[in-house]
Amino acid sequence: MTESAFLLANLAVVLLIGIGAHVLSRIFKIPSIVFLLVFGIILGPEILNVVDTSNFQNELEAIVALSIAIIVFDGGMQINIRQIKTLQKSIVHLITYGVLITFIGASLAAHYLLDINPGIAMLYGALVSATGPTVITPLVKQIHVTRKVSKILEAEGVLNDPISVILAALVFELLLLGLPSIDALGSLVMKLSMGLILGIVGGVILGYILQNITMITAQYARLFTLTAVLLTFSGAEIYGDGSGILAVAVFGIIIGSTDMAHKESIKEFKGDLVIILLSIIFILLASLIRFEYIINLGVWGVAVILILMFVIRPVAVFVSTAGSNISFREKSFISIISPRGIVPASMVTYFAIRMQNLNATTGNDEMDMLVGLVFLTVIFSVIWPGMFAGKIARKIGVIPMEIMIIGGGGVGRELAQRLDKRGENVVVIDTDEENCQKVMELGIKTVHGDGNDVNILEKGGIKHAKYIVATTDKDNVNLLSCQLAKSTFGFSGNMLVARVNDPNNLPLFTEMGIRAMSPIKSTTIILENMIGRHDLFTMCEVGHEGDIIETEISNPKVIGKAIKDVKIPRDSLIVLVRRGDLSIIAHGDTILHEGDHVTIIAQAGVSSEAVSKLS
């Protein structure tokens, strides 16, 4: 068999197994990378010896480079600066203070617990400073955590990957190759500058072309983008002193934040490529693992990883997000999600190959130890959140309701903002670009399109939604949206809420079982009852600065307990218990039963915490 045929056969086997890993991921609701790592080890020389990368080392480096370029670009495209500007400070702190804390902590742990060379320990600290977007993005999509948490994790994963690579390269040159410190500082500045410049230039040029040249079809847009990514990456690697990852990350963020033609088509194309490349790269890199490297680490190697995951990571997160509007529960969840992915695995392979070329006898044992430690860190940090993140998210209450609002006008926008502040995941669909822009400026996901179009509804994530709320000023649009959700996507009447502008149309909605309200009728009734009955509407006044919310009792810890024995936040109060057709005014001795629906009054921001204690 020729060398090229051997390589193609290996890649075909890897791709087939990779597809199987993605199928298993869907069946078992576990990130595909867990299966990819396991299959890579099984297929490697240590077990079945089906995949042996020793026969195509040069080709492997090229495959790794291609994969990193496209995967990091895809991660960058998921970030829209306009949608995360309210979280900007926390993200900046995570990729600066957080990376520094991780680097120092991991380096010290590796040096003192494993008694390895300080240079090797610092190289480990630099490599594991990154949290991989290749793991985080599919993980948060699968769990459906709050949009605030998912955007922080995704942005951190994309942005700290290039920082980690540059830091690792600097450590490698400074401490292992004896590069003078002034040259190392100059190298760092060069990498950062060239990476930023080339990424910005590439993103601006491509964005301009796709925005202004109308003759470019969706197919050509995808090909232009792929070519531009490869040119930017290779140019930054050649002329930017190895700053390719930073360049494509910046490139991706610019494209992700630019309104242009064929953007969704490009995202879908890149998503398909990423699945293929992830399958190939993780299996190939996992096949490089040697059991002896891992066994030699012993108990102390595992201790280093556990300290990294459960001590250093939480410290980095809480220090970086101090004084932000991120809640304690959200910080806790972010602390447990720190998977290391393709970048540390591929970079440590690259460093090991370079060390062999530089010096075949000195430091090989410690480099083997470093390779084993990095791969073991990747395995631990991927499997832990992959297996338990969903359960932990539900336990600490960072999985919100998915709510779709049809109509981004005044009512829809105000409702979306209130629900977003309450901690729910909200997406707004509107045909008016100006309305979409206003909603987007609030940091809320927006889809420009017709809420009566099945494709637009699916794009907005209707399959995951718990409620559909139609708030446009056209009753026929609101009614059709609800009918479509009911007939096509199986929504029940109590999951549909609609605004009815003409009171005469209310019967049309109620006959379909849609929960509807008429602003004209509701306003009239409230104004009538506020005349001489002010105290009756104190709850309405609470709604301006707080929340009135209903939830179902399902937490086993509170079922059968009296309200006075249930610990809910100080600034919240259970006022009503609805049990079937019976409504009970709540008091301290009221016993909570499973399936009860309780009404809570709480200060803004506290209601979601109260709900998490009860449901």
C-alpha positions as CSV (number, residue, x, y, z in Angstrom):
1,M,0.0,0.0,0.0
2,T,1.4,3.4,-0.9
3,E,1.9,6.1,1.7
4,S,-0.9,8.3,0.3
5,A,-3.3,5.3,0.2
6,F,-2.4,4.4,3.8
7,L,-3.1,7.9,4.9
8,L,-6.5,8.0,3.1
9,A,-7.5,4.6,4.6
10,N,-6.6,5.9,8.1
11,L,-8.6,9.1,7.6
12,A,-11.6,7.1,6.2
13,V,-11.7,4.9,9.3
14,V,-11.3,7.9,11.6
15,L,-14.2,9.7,9.9
16,L,-16.5,6.7,10.0
17,I,-15.8,6.2,13.7
18,G,-16.2,10.0,14.3
19,I,-19.7,9.9,12.7
20,G,-20.5,7.0,15.1
21,A,-19.3,9.1,18.0
22,H,-21.7,11.9,17.0
23,V,-24.6,9.5,16.7
24,L,-23.8,8.1,20.2
25,S,-23.7,11.6,21.5
26,R,-27.2,12.3,20.4
27,I,-28.5,9.0,21.9
28,F,-26.8,9.4,25.3
29,K,-26.9,13.2,25.6
30,I,-23.1,13.3,26.2
31,P,-20.7,15.6,24.3
32,S,-19.3,13.7,21.2
33,I,-15.8,14.6,22.3
34,V,-16.0,12.1,25.1
35,F,-16.6,9.3,22.6
36,L,-14.0,10.7,20.2
37,L,-11.3,10.5,22.9
38,V,-12.3,7.0,23.9
39,F,-12.4,5.7,20.3
40,G,-9.1,7.4,19.6
41,I,-7.4,5.6,22.4
42,I,-9.0,2.3,21.4
43,L,-8.0,2.7,17.7
44,G,-4.4,3.8,18.6
45,P,-1.3,1.7,18.9
46,E,-1.9,1.0,22.6
47,I,-5.0,-1.3,21.9
48,L,-6.1,-2.1,18.4
49,N,-3.4,-0.3,16.4
50,V,-5.8,0.5,13.6
51,V,-4.6,4.2,13.5
52,D,-0.9,4.7,13.7
53,T,0.2,8.4,13.2
54,S,3.9,7.6,13.2
55,N,3.7,6.9,9.5
56,F,2.5,10.4,8.6
57,Q,3.9,12.9,11.1
58,N,4.3,15.7,8.6
59,E,0.8,15.3,7.3
60,L,-0.5,15.2,10.8
61,E,0.9,18.6,11.5
62,A,-0.8,20.0,8.4
63,I,-4.1,18.4,9.4
64,V,-3.9,19.8,12.9
65,A,-3.1,23.3,11.5
66,L,-6.1,23.2,9.1
67,S,-8.4,21.9,11.8
68,I,-7.4,24.5,14.4
69,A,-7.9,27.4,11.8
70,I,-11.4,26.4,10.9
71,I,-12.5,25.4,14.4
72,V,-11.3,28.6,16.0
73,F,-12.9,30.7,13.2
74,D,-16.2,28.9,13.7
75,G,-16.0,29.6,17.4
76,G,-15.3,33.2,16.7
77,M,-18.3,33.4,14.4
78,Q,-20.6,32.4,17.3
79,I,-19.7,35.7,19.1
80,N,-21.6,38.8,18.3
81,I,-19.9,41.8,20.0
82,R,-23.2,43.7,20.1
83,Q,-24.9,40.8,22.0
84,I,-22.2,40.4,24.6
85,K,-21.3,44.0,25.3
86,T,-23.0,44.0,28.7
87,L,-20.7,41.1,29.7
88,Q,-17.6,42.5,28.2
89,K,-15.9,43.4,31.5
90,S,-16.3,39.8,32.9
91,I,-15.0,38.3,29.7
92,V,-12.0,40.6,29.5
93,H,-11.2,39.7,33.1
94,L,-11.5,36.0,32.4
95,I,-9.1,36.1,29.5
96,T,-6.6,38.2,31.5
97,Y,-6.8,37.7,35.3
98,G,-8.3,34.2,34.8
99,V,-5.6,33.1,32.4
100,L,-2.9,34.5,34.6
101,I,-4.3,32.8,37.8
102,T,-4.6,29.5,35.9
103,F,-1.1,29.7,34.5
104,I,0.5,30.4,37.8
105,G,-1.6,27.9,39.8
106,A,-1.2,25.1,37.3
107,S,2.6,25.7,37.0
108,L,3.1,25.7,40.7
109,A,1.0,22.5,41.2
110,A,2.8,20.6,38.5
111,H,6.3,21.7,39.7
112,Y,5.8,20.9,43.4
113,L,3.6,17.9,43.2
114,L,5.3,16.1,40.3
115,D,8.8,17.6,40.9
116,I,9.4,18.5,37.3
117,N,11.6,21.1,35.7
118,P,10.1,24.7,36.2
119,G,10.2,25.3,32.5
120,I,8.1,22.1,31.8
121,A,5.8,23.0,34.6
122,M,5.3,26.5,33.2
123,L,4.7,25.0,29.8
124,Y,1.9,22.9,31.3
125,G,0.4,25.9,33.0
126,A,0.4,27.8,29.7
127,L,-1.2,25.0,27.7
128,V,-4.1,24.4,30.2
129,S,-4.9,28.1,30.5
130,A,-7.3,27.7,27.6
131,T,-10.8,26.4,27.7
132,G,-11.6,24.9,24.3
133,P,-14.6,26.2,22.3
134,T,-14.7,22.8,20.5
135,V,-16.1,21.3,23.8
136,I,-17.9,24.3,25.3
137,T,-20.0,25.3,22.4
138,P,-21.7,21.9,21.9
139,L,-21.9,21.4,25.6
140,V,-23.9,24.6,26.4
141,K,-26.1,24.0,23.4
142,Q,-27.0,20.6,24.7
143,I,-27.7,21.7,28.2
144,H,-29.5,25.0,27.3
145,V,-28.1,27.1,30.2
146,T,-28.9,30.8,30.5
147,R,-27.8,32.9,27.5
148,K,-25.6,35.0,29.8
149,V,-23.7,31.9,31.0
150,S,-23.4,30.4,27.6
151,K,-22.1,33.6,26.0
152,I,-19.5,34.1,28.7
153,L,-18.2,30.5,28.3
154,E,-18.2,30.6,24.5
155,A,-16.5,34.0,24.4
156,E,-13.9,32.9,27.0
157,G,-13.2,29.6,25.1
158,V,-12.7,31.4,21.8
159,L,-10.6,34.3,23.1
160,N,-8.3,32.5,25.6
161,D,-7.3,29.8,23.1
162,P,-5.0,32.1,21.1
163,I,-3.7,33.7,24.3
164,S,-2.8,30.3,25.7
165,V,-1.0,29.4,22.4
166,I,1.0,32.6,22.4
167,L,1.8,32.2,26.1
168,A,2.9,28.5,25.6
169,A,5.0,29.5,22.6
170,L,6.7,32.3,24.6
171,V,7.4,29.9,27.5
172,F,8.8,27.3,25.1
173,E,11.2,29.8,23.4
174,L,12.2,31.6,26.7
175,L,12.8,28.7,29.0
176,L,13.4,25.7,26.8
177,L,15.3,27.3,23.9
178,G,17.2,29.9,25.9
179,L,15.8,32.9,24.0
180,P,16.9,36.1,25.7
181,S,14.2,37.9,27.6
182,I,14.2,41.0,25.5
183,D,13.8,38.9,22.4
184,A,11.0,37.0,24.0
185,L,9.1,40.2,24.9
186,G,9.6,41.4,21.3
187,S,8.3,38.1,20.0
188,L,5.2,38.4,22.2
189,V,4.4,41.9,21.0
190,M,4.9,40.8,17.4
191,K,2.6,37.9,17.8
192,L,-0.2,39.9,19.4
193,S,0.2,42.8,16.9
194,M,0.3,40.8,13.7
195,G,-2.4,38.5,14.9
196,L,-4.8,41.4,15.6
197,I,-3.9,43.3,12.4
198,L,-4.2,40.4,10.1
199,G,-7.4,39.2,11.7
200,I,-9.0,42.6,11.5
201,V,-7.9,43.2,7.9
202,G,-9.1,39.8,6.8
203,G,-12.5,40.2,8.6
204,V,-13.1,43.7,7.3
205,I,-12.2,42.8,3.7
206,L,-14.4,39.7,3.6
207,G,-17.2,41.5,5.4
208,Y,-17.1,44.4,2.8
209,I,-17.1,41.9,-0.1
210,L,-20.1,40.0,1.1
211,Q,-22.0,43.1,2.1
212,N,-21.5,45.0,-1.2
213,I,-21.0,42.6,-4.1
214,T,-24.5,41.3,-4.8
215,M,-23.5,38.9,-7.5
216,I,-21.8,36.6,-4.9
217,T,-24.1,33.6,-4.3
218,A,-24.3,31.6,-1.1
219,Q,-22.0,28.9,-2.6
220,Y,-19.4,31.5,-3.5
221,A,-19.7,33.1,-0.1
222,R,-18.9,29.9,1.6
223,L,-15.9,29.2,-0.7
224,F,-14.6,32.8,-0.3
225,T,-14.9,32.5,3.5
226,L,-13.0,29.2,3.6
227,T,-10.3,30.6,1.4
228,A,-10.0,33.8,3.4
229,V,-9.7,31.8,6.7
230,L,-6.9,29.6,5.3
231,L,-5.1,32.7,3.9
232,T,-5.4,34.6,7.1
233,F,-4.2,31.7,9.2
234,S,-1.2,30.8,7.0
235,G,-0.3,34.4,6.5
236,A,-0.2,35.0,10.3
237,E,1.8,31.8,10.8
238,I,4.3,32.8,8.2
239,Y,4.6,36.5,8.6
240,G,3.1,37.0,12.0
241,D,5.5,34.8,14.0
242,G,3.0,32.1,14.7
243,S,-0.1,34.2,15.5
244,G,-2.4,32.2,13.3
245,I,-4.9,31.2,16.0
246,L,-5.3,34.8,17.3
247,A,-5.8,36.0,13.7
248,V,-8.6,33.6,12.8
249,A,-10.2,34.2,16.2
250,V,-10.4,37.9,15.6
251,F,-11.4,37.2,12.0
252,G,-14.3,35.1,13.1
253,I,-15.5,37.6,15.7
254,I,-15.6,40.4,13.1
255,I,-17.6,38.2,10.7
256,G,-19.9,37.1,13.5
257,S,-20.6,40.7,14.5
258,T,-21.2,41.9,10.9
259,D,-24.6,42.0,9.2
260,M,-24.0,40.6,5.7
261,A,-25.5,38.3,3.1
262,H,-25.3,34.5,3.3
263,K,-24.1,34.7,7.0
264,E,-26.3,31.8,8.0
265,S,-25.2,29.7,5.0
266,I,-21.6,30.3,6.0
267,K,-22.3,29.2,9.6
268,E,-24.0,26.0,8.5
269,F,-21.1,25.2,6.1
270,K,-18.5,25.8,8.8
271,G,-20.6,23.8,11.3
272,D,-20.5,20.8,9.0
273,L,-16.7,21.2,8.4
274,V,-16.1,21.5,12.2
275,I,-17.9,18.2,12.8
276,I,-15.7,16.4,10.3
277,L,-12.5,18.0,11.5
278,L,-13.3,17.4,15.2
279,S,-13.9,13.8,14.4
280,I,-10.6,13.5,12.6
281,I,-8.4,15.6,14.9
282,F,-9.6,14.3,18.3
283,I,-9.3,10.6,17.3
284,L,-5.9,11.2,15.7
285,L,-4.5,13.0,18.7
286,A,-6.0,10.6,21.2
287,S,-4.3,7.8,19.3
288,L,-1.0,9.4,20.3
289,I,-1.6,8.7,24.0
290,R,0.7,6.2,25.5
291,F,-0.4,4.4,28.7
292,E,3.1,4.5,30.1
293,Y,3.1,8.3,30.0
294,I,-0.1,8.4,32.1
295,I,0.9,5.5,34.5
296,N,4.2,7.3,35.3
297,L,2.2,10.3,36.5
298,G,0.8,8.3,39.4
299,V,-1.5,9.7,42.1
300,W,0.2,13.1,42.1
301,G,-0.6,13.6,38.4
302,V,-4.3,13.1,39.1
303,A,-3.9,15.4,42.1
304,V,-2.5,18.2,39.8
305,I,-5.6,17.9,37.5
306,L,-8.1,17.9,40.4
307,I,-6.5,21.0,41.9
308,L,-6.6,22.6,38.5
309,M,-10.3,21.8,38.0
310,F,-11.7,22.2,41.5
311,V,-9.4,24.8,43.2
312,I,-7.7,26.9,40.6
313,R,-10.6,27.2,38.1
314,P,-13.1,28.4,40.8
315,V,-10.6,30.9,42.1
316,A,-10.0,32.3,38.6
317,V,-13.7,32.6,37.9
318,F,-14.7,34.3,41.2
319,V,-11.8,36.7,41.1
320,S,-12.5,37.6,37.4
321,T,-16.2,38.1,37.9
322,A,-16.0,40.0,41.3
323,G,-18.4,43.0,41.3
324,S,-20.2,41.8,38.1
325,N,-24.0,41.2,37.7
326,I,-23.3,37.5,37.4
327,S,-25.1,35.6,40.3
328,F,-23.3,33.2,42.6
329,R,-25.1,30.3,41.0
330,E,-23.9,31.3,37.6
331,K,-20.4,31.8,38.8
332,S,-20.5,28.3,40.4
333,F,-21.6,26.7,37.1
334,I,-19.0,28.6,35.1
335,S,-16.4,27.3,37.6
336,I,-17.1,23.7,36.8
337,I,-17.0,24.1,33.0
338,S,-13.4,24.3,32.0
339,P,-12.8,21.6,29.4
340,R,-9.4,21.6,27.6
341,G,-9.7,20.6,24.0
342,I,-7.8,20.5,20.7
343,V,-5.4,23.4,21.3
344,P,-3.4,22.0,24.3
345,A,-3.5,18.4,22.9
346,S,-2.2,19.6,19.5
347,M,0.3,22.1,20.9
348,V,1.9,19.6,23.3
349,T,2.3,17.2,20.4
350,Y,3.9,19.9,18.4
351,F,6.3,20.8,21.2
352,A,7.2,17.2,21.8
353,I,8.1,16.7,18.1
354,R,10.2,19.9,18.1
355,M,12.0,18.8,21.3
356,Q,12.9,15.5,19.6
357,N,14.3,17.4,16.6
358,L,16.3,19.8,18.8
359,N,17.7,17.3,21.3
360,A,17.0,13.6,21.1
361,T,18.4,12.7,24.5
362,T,17.9,15.6,26.9
363,G,14.5,16.1,28.6
364,N,12.6,13.4,26.8
365,D,11.3,11.8,30.0
366,E,9.9,15.1,31.2
367,M,8.4,15.9,27.8
368,D,6.8,12.4,27.8
369,M,5.4,13.2,31.3
370,L,4.1,16.6,30.0
371,V,2.4,14.9,27.1
372,G,0.7,12.4,29.4
373,L,-0.3,15.1,31.9
374,V,-1.8,17.3,29.1
375,F,-3.8,14.4,27.6
376,L,-5.0,13.2,31.0
377,T,-6.1,16.8,31.8
378,V,-8.0,16.9,28.5
379,I,-9.7,13.6,29.3
380,F,-10.6,14.5,32.8
381,S,-11.8,18.0,32.0
382,V,-14.0,16.8,29.1
383,I,-15.6,13.8,30.7
384,W,-16.4,15.6,34.0
385,P,-18.7,18.3,32.5
386,G,-19.8,16.0,29.7
387,M,-21.2,13.5,32.2
388,F,-22.4,15.8,35.0
389,A,-22.8,19.4,33.8
390,G,-26.5,18.9,32.9
391,K,-27.3,17.5,36.3
392,I,-25.4,20.2,38.1
393,A,-27.0,22.9,36.0
394,R,-30.5,21.6,36.9
395,K,-29.4,21.3,40.6
396,I,-28.2,24.9,40.9
397,G,-30.8,26.4,38.7
398,V,-29.1,27.8,35.6
399,I,-31.4,26.1,33.1
400,P,-34.1,28.6,32.3
401,M,-37.2,28.5,30.3
402,E,-36.9,29.0,26.6
403,I,-39.4,31.7,25.5
404,M,-40.0,32.8,22.0
405,I,-41.6,36.2,21.4
406,I,-43.2,37.0,18.1
407,G,-42.9,40.8,17.7
408,G,-40.1,43.1,18.8
409,G,-42.1,46.3,19.1
410,G,-42.7,48.2,22.3
411,V,-44.6,45.5,24.1
412,G,-42.4,42.6,22.9
413,R,-39.2,44.4,23.7
414,E,-40.3,45.4,27.2
415,L,-41.4,41.8,27.9
416,A,-38.2,40.3,26.5
417,Q,-36.1,42.6,28.7
418,R,-38.1,41.7,31.8
419,L,-37.9,38.0,31.1
420,D,-34.2,38.3,30.3
421,K,-33.6,40.0,33.7
422,R,-35.5,37.2,35.3
423,G,-33.0,34.8,34.0
424,E,-35.0,33.2,31.2
425,N,-33.6,32.5,27.7
426,V,-35.5,34.7,25.3
427,V,-35.5,35.0,21.5
428,V,-37.4,37.7,19.6
429,I,-38.6,37.3,16.0
430,D,-39.6,40.4,14.0
431,T,-39.9,41.4,10.4
432,D,-38.7,45.0,11.1
433,E,-34.9,45.4,11.0
434,E,-35.1,48.5,13.3
435,N,-37.0,46.5,16.0
436,C,-34.5,43.7,15.7
437,Q,-31.6,46.2,16.2
438,K,-33.2,47.7,19.3
439,V,-33.8,44.2,20.8
440,M,-30.2,43.2,19.9
441,E,-28.8,46.2,21.7
442,L,-30.4,44.8,24.9
443,G,-28.2,41.7,24.5
444,I,-31.2,39.5,23.6
445,K,-31.1,37.0,20.8
446,T,-32.9,38.2,17.7
447,V,-34.0,36.6,14.5
448,H,-35.0,38.8,11.6
449,G,-37.9,37.2,9.7
450,D,-41.6,36.4,9.7
451,G,-43.0,34.7,12.8
452,N,-45.4,32.8,10.6
453,D,-42.6,31.1,8.6
454,V,-41.8,27.6,9.8
455,N,-38.2,27.9,8.8
456,I,-37.8,31.2,10.8
457,L,-39.4,29.6,13.8
458,E,-37.1,26.6,13.7
459,K,-34.1,29.0,13.3
460,G,-35.2,30.8,16.4
461,G,-35.3,27.5,18.3
462,I,-39.0,26.8,18.6
463,K,-38.3,23.1,19.2
464,H,-36.7,23.9,22.6
465,A,-39.2,26.7,23.6
466,K,-41.5,26.3,26.6
467,Y,-43.7,29.3,25.7
468,I,-44.7,31.2,22.5
469,V,-45.8,34.8,23.1
470,A,-47.3,36.7,20.2
471,T,-47.1,40.5,20.9
472,T,-47.5,42.1,17.4
473,D,-50.1,44.8,16.8
474,K,-51.8,42.6,14.2
475,D,-54.3,40.1,15.6
476,N,-54.2,37.9,12.5
477,V,-50.4,37.5,12.8
478,N,-50.7,36.6,16.5
479,L,-53.4,34.1,15.9
480,L,-51.6,32.5,13.0
481,S,-48.4,32.2,14.9
482,C,-50.2,30.4,17.8
483,Q,-52.1,28.2,15.3
484,L,-48.8,27.2,13.6
485,A,-47.1,26.5,17.0
486,K,-50.0,24.3,18.0
487,S,-50.5,22.4,14.8
488,T,-47.0,22.0,13.5
489,F,-44.9,21.9,16.7
490,G,-47.4,20.4,19.1
491,F,-47.7,23.3,21.6
492,S,-50.6,23.0,24.0
493,G,-52.9,26.0,24.7
494,N,-51.3,26.8,28.1
495,M,-48.0,27.2,26.3
496,L,-49.3,29.9,24.0
497,V,-49.8,33.5,25.1
498,A,-51.2,36.2,22.8
499,R,-51.9,39.9,22.7
500,V,-55.3,40.8,21.3
501,N,-55.5,44.3,20.1
502,D,-59.2,44.3,19.2
503,P,-61.3,43.1,22.1
504,N,-63.9,41.7,19.7
505,N,-61.3,39.1,18.6
506,L,-60.8,37.6,22.1
507,P,-63.3,34.8,21.4
508,L,-61.3,33.6,18.4
509,F,-58.2,33.0,20.7
510,T,-60.1,31.6,23.7
511,E,-61.9,29.1,21.5
512,M,-58.5,27.7,20.4
513,G,-57.4,27.4,24.0
514,I,-54.9,30.2,23.7
515,R,-54.2,32.3,26.8
516,A,-54.9,35.8,25.5
517,M,-55.3,39.3,26.9
518,S,-56.6,42.6,25.4
519,P,-54.6,45.6,26.5
520,I,-57.7,47.8,26.1
521,K,-59.9,45.6,28.3
522,S,-57.2,44.9,30.9
523,T,-56.3,48.6,31.2
524,T,-60.0,49.6,31.6
525,I,-60.5,47.0,34.3
526,I,-57.4,48.0,36.2
527,L,-58.2,51.7,36.0
528,E,-61.8,51.1,37.2
529,N,-60.6,49.1,40.2
530,M,-57.9,51.6,41.1
531,I,-60.6,54.2,41.7
532,G,-61.3,53.9,45.4
533,R,-59.6,50.4,45.7
534,H,-55.9,51.4,45.7
535,D,-54.8,48.6,48.1
536,L,-56.3,45.9,45.9
537,F,-53.6,46.7,43.2
538,T,-50.5,46.8,45.4
539,M,-49.4,43.7,43.6
540,C,-49.4,45.6,40.3
541,E,-47.2,48.2,41.8
542,V,-44.8,45.5,43.0
543,G,-44.4,44.4,39.4
544,H,-42.7,47.7,38.5
545,E,-39.6,47.0,40.6
546,G,-40.0,43.3,41.3
547,D,-41.6,40.1,40.0
548,I,-44.9,38.2,40.4
549,I,-44.3,34.6,39.3
550,E,-45.9,31.2,39.5
551,T,-44.2,27.9,39.7
552,E,-45.0,24.3,40.2
553,I,-43.9,22.4,43.3
554,S,-41.7,19.5,42.2
555,N,-38.6,19.6,44.5
556,P,-38.7,16.6,46.8
557,K,-37.0,18.6,49.6
558,V,-40.0,20.9,50.0
559,I,-42.9,18.5,49.2
560,G,-44.9,17.8,52.5
561,K,-43.3,20.8,54.3
562,A,-45.0,23.8,55.7
563,I,-44.2,27.1,54.0
564,K,-42.6,28.4,57.2
565,D,-40.1,25.5,57.1
566,V,-39.1,26.2,53.5
567,K,-36.0,28.4,53.0
568,I,-36.5,30.8,50.1
569,P,-34.7,34.1,49.6
570,R,-35.3,36.9,52.1
571,D,-36.9,39.3,49.6
572,S,-39.5,36.8,48.3
573,L,-42.9,35.7,49.6
574,I,-45.3,32.9,48.8
575,V,-48.8,34.5,48.7
576,L,-51.0,32.0,46.9
577,V,-51.2,28.2,46.5
578,R,-53.3,26.8,43.7
579,R,-54.2,23.1,44.2
580,G,-56.3,21.8,41.3
581,D,-59.4,24.1,41.2
582,L,-58.8,25.2,44.8
583,S,-57.0,28.5,45.6
584,I,-55.4,28.8,49.0
585,I,-54.2,32.1,50.6
586,A,-50.8,31.1,51.8
587,H,-49.7,31.2,55.5
588,G,-46.8,29.7,57.4
589,D,-48.6,26.5,58.2
590,T,-49.8,25.8,54.7
591,I,-48.4,22.4,53.6
592,L,-46.9,22.2,50.1
593,H,-48.0,19.2,48.0
594,E,-46.4,17.9,44.8
595,G,-48.0,19.6,41.8
596,D,-49.2,22.7,43.7
597,H,-48.8,25.9,41.8
598,V,-47.6,28.7,44.1
599,T,-47.5,32.4,43.3
600,I,-44.4,34.3,44.5
601,I,-43.8,38.0,45.0
602,A,-40.1,38.9,45.0
603,Q,-37.7,41.7,44.3
604,A,-36.2,41.8,40.8
605,G,-33.5,39.2,40.3
606,V,-34.6,37.1,43.4
607,S,-37.6,35.3,41.9
608,S,-35.6,32.9,39.8
609,E,-33.6,31.8,42.9
610,A,-36.9,31.3,44.8
611,V,-38.3,29.2,42.0
612,S,-35.2,27.0,41.9
613,K,-35.8,26.2,45.6
614,L,-39.3,25.0,44.9
615,S,-39.2,23.3,41.5
